[in-house]
């Protein structure tokens, strides 16, 4: 389900989180502001941000911060941004509305960008509890990784291998969401 259809602030929140982690490009921000205006949101700075013709980060970053403030949205800390984006990606994968590889790719970028504030302690991805999902992500590109080893057979057909990885990714996302719920953590 498209979260922006439920909440028109959602694309701005996602953009702010991506910006905080250094994952947003300057040219991506004005169209998000324009979409927010089209969805019925308004602030003077939002309109100014949407109208930036040749966006540079030095031009759009302060406008984005002011827009968030005018709309009553806090600018997330890097840790908050990482958890928010991780939860967003994981919900997308668990929803089964799209192939998992695109949100998994963003999840891998989030993990890499957040390592300064959420370092790996015992294993790769444990700062955001993403170890299993990162293993699945790399298995899409490293067929010899055999993350799908529980299948107990060698899968040579690429379509079948991807289907197994898609299923494993969705199952791991559901477990991740359940762990957050059981630990009393809110999933942004």
Secondary structure as UniProt FT lines:
FT   HELIX           3..6
FT   TURN            8..9
FT   HELIX           10..20
FT   TURN            21..22
FT   HELIX           26..38
FT   TURN            39..40
FT   HELIX           44..50
FT   HELIX           57..70
FT   TURN            71..72
FT   HELIX           78..95
FT   HELIX           100..114
FT   TURN            115..117
FT   TURN            124..129
FT   HELIX           131..141
FT   HELIX           143..145
FT   HELIX           147..151
FT   HELIX           158..182
FT   TURN            183..184
//
